[in-house]
Amino acid sequence: MEKLQLFIVLLGGYNKGDLLESHNLFIGVGEDLESMKAQMKVSWPAATHLDAYMILNHVDGFDIRIKEGVPSENAGKEFPMLVIGNIGYYREGHFTEFHKLMPFVLKNENDSIIAKLKRDPDFAEGQALGEATRSHLDDKHTITAFDVDDVINVQNNIPGYVVELIPSDTKTENILKLGYQFTDLKKM
């Protein structure tokens, strides 16, 4: 058996009545992307294709290891915690809201996503715009005691697997792939 990997996948598709393509996030564990196609379609039936994916290996000073098993009862509330933030921002002269999905490790319940965002150039550029167009975290700025609304807790989205976060000074690169793939999802 190959090593289990943690995939963060951006699915594209159309819900009934949509005028524009919509997107949804799939978080999955597998040996490869191909083996998770059916799971992707079940997670969001409107999916017609995949727009991008990441394989997470290292985030904020922690190596990520995935193992099969049942997480502890409190696993979704334990720190350190791997989360995905959905960052919305605007750019002068563009008629759209841009989104960036970013992984973070929260070390405790007082850890601030905003403090972590200050290192991201897109977010910083958006902060320079006027009040109504300022960059934002959809829809929460800080994590308070175990309240993770609108910040996606990875552990809570991969039943049957446990996320292990191992402190490490050696940064293993994450794999990021962009581009239109798996157009056969619409036939499933």
C-alpha positions as CSV (number, residue, x, y, z in Angstrom):
1,M,0.0,0.0,0.0
2,E,1.2,3.5,-0.9
3,K,1.4,6.3,1.6
4,L,-1.9,8.0,2.4
5,Q,-2.0,11.6,1.3
6,L,-4.2,14.5,2.3
7,F,-5.9,16.1,-0.7
8,I,-7.6,19.5,-0.8
9,V,-9.6,19.7,-4.0
10,L,-11.4,22.6,-5.6
11,L,-14.3,21.3,-7.6
12,G,-16.2,23.2,-10.2
13,G,-19.7,22.8,-11.4
14,Y,-23.2,24.2,-11.9
15,N,-26.2,23.9,-9.5
16,K,-29.6,24.1,-11.1
17,G,-30.3,27.7,-12.1
18,D,-26.7,28.9,-11.8
19,L,-25.6,31.5,-14.3
20,L,-21.9,31.2,-13.3
21,E,-19.8,28.3,-12.4
22,S,-19.8,27.5,-8.7
23,H,-17.0,25.9,-6.6
24,N,-16.9,23.7,-3.6
25,L,-14.1,22.2,-1.6
26,F,-13.5,18.5,-1.2
27,I,-11.1,17.2,1.5
28,G,-10.1,13.6,1.1
29,V,-7.5,11.0,1.9
30,G,-6.1,8.5,-0.6
31,E,-3.1,7.2,-2.3
32,D,-3.9,9.2,-5.5
33,L,-6.4,11.6,-6.8
34,E,-8.0,9.2,-9.3
35,S,-9.1,6.8,-6.5
36,M,-11.2,9.6,-4.9
37,K,-13.3,10.6,-8.0
38,A,-16.5,8.8,-6.8
39,Q,-16.1,10.4,-3.3
40,M,-15.8,13.8,-4.9
41,K,-19.0,13.4,-6.8
42,V,-20.9,12.2,-3.8
43,S,-19.6,15.1,-1.7
44,W,-21.0,17.6,-4.3
45,P,-23.3,16.1,-7.0
46,A,-23.1,19.4,-9.0
47,A,-19.4,18.9,-9.7
48,T,-18.5,18.6,-13.3
49,H,-14.7,18.9,-13.1
50,L,-11.7,19.6,-10.8
51,D,-10.1,23.1,-11.0
52,A,-7.2,22.7,-8.7
53,Y,-5.8,20.4,-5.9
54,M,-3.2,20.4,-3.2
55,I,-1.5,17.6,-1.5
56,L,-0.6,18.9,2.0
57,N,2.7,17.7,3.4
58,H,3.8,20.6,5.7
59,V,2.0,23.6,7.1
60,D,3.2,26.3,9.5
61,G,6.2,24.3,10.9
62,F,4.3,20.9,11.1
63,D,4.7,17.8,8.9
64,I,1.3,16.3,8.1
65,R,0.9,12.5,8.5
66,I,-2.4,10.7,7.9
67,K,-3.2,7.3,9.3
68,E,-6.3,5.2,9.3
69,G,-8.2,5.1,12.5
70,V,-10.9,6.6,14.6
71,P,-10.1,10.1,15.9
72,S,-10.4,10.7,19.6
73,E,-13.8,12.1,20.7
74,N,-12.3,15.6,21.0
75,A,-10.1,15.4,17.9
76,G,-12.0,18.2,16.1
77,K,-11.3,20.5,19.1
78,E,-7.7,19.6,19.9
79,F,-4.7,21.8,19.2
80,P,-2.6,22.1,17.2
81,M,-5.4,22.1,14.6
82,L,-5.1,22.0,10.8
83,V,-7.7,24.3,9.1
84,I,-8.4,25.7,5.7
85,G,-9.2,29.4,5.5
86,N,-11.3,30.8,2.7
87,I,-9.9,34.2,2.1
88,G,-11.9,36.7,0.1
89,Y,-10.3,39.8,-1.5
90,Y,-10.8,42.4,-4.2
91,R,-8.5,44.0,-6.7
92,E,-8.9,47.5,-8.1
93,G,-10.5,47.4,-11.6
94,H,-11.8,43.8,-11.3
95,F,-15.5,43.1,-11.2
96,T,-15.3,40.0,-9.0
97,E,-14.4,38.7,-5.6
98,F,-11.3,36.6,-5.6
99,H,-10.9,33.7,-3.2
100,K,-7.8,32.0,-1.9
101,L,-7.9,28.8,0.1
102,M,-5.1,28.6,2.5
103,P,-4.0,26.0,5.0
104,F,-3.1,27.0,8.5
105,V,-2.1,25.3,11.8
106,L,-3.8,26.9,14.8
107,K,-1.6,26.2,17.8
108,N,-4.3,27.1,20.4
109,E,-7.8,28.6,20.7
110,N,-6.4,32.2,20.7
111,D,-4.4,31.8,17.5
112,S,-5.3,34.5,15.0
113,I,-5.9,33.7,11.3
114,I,-5.5,37.5,10.6
115,A,-2.0,37.5,12.1
116,K,-1.1,34.6,9.8
117,L,-2.6,36.3,6.8
118,K,-0.4,39.3,7.1
119,R,2.3,37.4,5.3
120,D,0.1,36.8,2.2
121,P,0.6,39.5,-0.5
122,D,-3.0,39.1,-2.0
123,F,-4.5,39.7,1.4
124,A,-2.2,42.6,2.2
125,E,-3.0,44.2,-1.2
126,G,-6.8,43.9,-0.5
127,Q,-6.3,45.4,3.0
128,A,-5.1,48.6,1.2
129,L,-8.5,49.1,-0.5
130,G,-11.5,51.0,1.0
131,E,-13.5,49.6,3.9
132,A,-16.2,47.9,1.8
133,T,-13.7,46.2,-0.4
134,R,-11.2,45.2,2.2
135,S,-9.8,41.6,2.3
136,H,-11.8,39.4,4.6
137,L,-11.9,35.9,5.9
138,D,-15.3,34.4,5.0
139,D,-16.8,35.2,7.6
140,K,-14.7,35.0,10.8
141,H,-11.5,36.8,11.8
142,T,-10.3,34.9,14.9
143,I,-10.8,31.5,16.3
144,T,-12.2,31.6,19.9
145,A,-12.6,28.6,22.2
146,F,-13.5,25.8,19.8
147,D,-15.7,27.9,17.6
148,V,-14.5,27.3,14.0
149,D,-17.4,28.5,12.0
150,D,-16.5,29.2,8.3
151,V,-12.9,28.0,8.9
152,I,-12.8,24.4,7.8
153,N,-11.4,22.0,10.3
154,V,-9.7,19.3,8.3
155,Q,-10.0,16.5,10.9
156,N,-13.8,17.0,11.0
157,N,-13.9,16.3,7.3
158,I,-12.0,13.0,6.9
159,P,-13.9,10.3,8.8
160,G,-11.9,7.1,9.3
161,Y,-8.6,8.9,9.3
162,V,-6.5,10.8,11.9
163,V,-4.4,13.9,11.1
164,E,-1.1,13.9,12.9
165,L,0.7,17.2,13.1
166,I,4.4,16.7,13.8
167,P,6.7,19.7,14.6
168,S,9.4,19.8,12.0
169,D,12.1,22.3,11.0
170,T,12.4,20.5,7.6
171,K,9.8,21.9,5.2
172,T,8.4,19.3,2.9
173,E,6.9,21.1,-0.1
174,N,3.2,20.9,-0.7
175,I,2.1,19.9,-4.2
176,L,-0.2,22.4,-5.9
177,K,-1.7,21.6,-9.3
178,L,-3.9,24.1,-11.2
179,G,-6.0,23.4,-14.3
180,Y,-9.2,21.8,-15.6
181,Q,-9.2,18.0,-14.9
182,F,-11.5,15.1,-14.5
183,T,-14.2,16.5,-16.8
184,D,-15.8,13.0,-16.7
185,L,-17.3,13.9,-13.2
186,K,-20.3,15.3,-15.0
187,K,-21.0,11.8,-16.4
188,M,-20.9,10.2,-12.9
